Amino acid sequence: MSSSQGSSSAVSRSLALLLCVLVLAQYAEAVTVNVGGTKGWTLGYNYKTWAATTRVKPWDSMFFKYDPRLHNVLVVSKADYDACRVNRPWATYKSGKDYVKFTKSGTYYLICGIAQHCQAGMKVAVNVRW
């Protein structure tokens, strides 16, 4: 092997290692965002305003805290979010202490599927961005 091939290989390994470190750093920076702040997931809170002032990045988690006898969390399509349809969720959470992790950028739609809670404003559209 010539010395130029050896140094090229060393540079390639160094770049690969740097890339791995940068990818892992993104995971290390992930945070947990409390939905609704100290109010949690409940009726009578303006989640639209909350979402507009809250930054969520890929690999962050949103923590939904609520009374599981009264509420749940459904991840739904935009159409189901807009219409407050609860019969086709992509995911359902109902423990009262739920973590929802976002692994990529995009807009995610979450609603409460109990009674008329979504229609009463218990819904949030989250823009996940770097």
N, C-alpha and C positions, 0 to 999 in steps of 0.2 A: 504494500500500500504506500502511495506517495505521501509526502508530508502535507500536501494540499488536500488530499482526500481525508487525512486524519484530522486536520483542523476543521474541515467542512463538517465532518461527522460530529466533532466536539461542539461546534456551533449549533448544529441541529439538535443535539441532546440538550444543550443549554436552553434553546428556545422552547423545546418541549417541556422542560422542567419549569420554566417561567410561565408558560401557558397553564400548566397544572396548578401552580401557586395562585395565579390570578383567578382561576375558576373556583378553587377552594376558598379564596378570600371572599367571594360573593356569598357563599354559603355561611361563612362565619359572621357576615354582617347582617344576616337575616334577623328580623325582629318579630315580636308578637305585638299586634295592634289590638287593643281592647275596643270592641265595637260599642259605640255609644259612650265611650269614656267611663266615668264613674256610674252613669245611669244603666249601662248594660243594654241588653236586648229586651225592650219593653214597649208598651204602648205609650203614646204621648210624647215621643221624642222625634226631633227632626233629623232623620238619617241622611236626607239629601244635603243639608248644610254640613253635617258631620263629615260625609264622604268628600265634599268639595274642599275641606280643609285638612284632610288626612292623607298622608302619602303612604302608599302600599307598593312595594317592589316585588318582583319575582322572588320566590323562596321565603317571603314573609308569611306569617300566619295571622289570621284574624281570630280573635278569641271572642266567642259568643257566650255571655253569662246570663242565665235566665232561669225562671222557675219552670222545670220541665212539665209540671202539671198544667201550665198555662200557655206555653209557647213551644215552638220548634224552629228549626232553620232548614229551609229548602233551597238548594241551588237549582236555578231554573233558566230557561232560555229567555231572551229579551221579550219575545212575544208573550210568554207566560208571565213574566214580570209585569209587563204593561197591563195585561188583563187580570192579574192576580189569580191565575189558574194554578191550582195546587195538585192536580191529578197526574202530572208527568214530570216530576222532579228528576234532575240528573243525579242528585244526592240528597239524602235526608239525615239530619242530625237531631237528636232528641234527648241528650243526656243532661242538658242544662249548663254544661261546661265543655263546649265544643271548640276545637281548633280546626279551622279550615285553611289549608296551605295552598298557595298559588305558585305553580312551578313555571309559569310563563306569562308574558305580557298579554294584556287584553282587558276587556270589560266583563266583569262577573256580576251576576244578578242573584240576590238572595232575598228570600221573603219568609214571613211566618205563615205557616199553612193552617193555623188554627182559626176556626170561625171566620170572621170578617176582619182579622187583624191586618192583613195586607192592605185591604181597602182603607183601613184606618191609618195607614202610613207606616206600618211595620215592614219596610222593605228598603233595601239598599243596593245601589249600583256602584260597584267598586272598580275604578280604573287602576289596573296594576301596570306600572311603568317603571323603567329604570330611571 
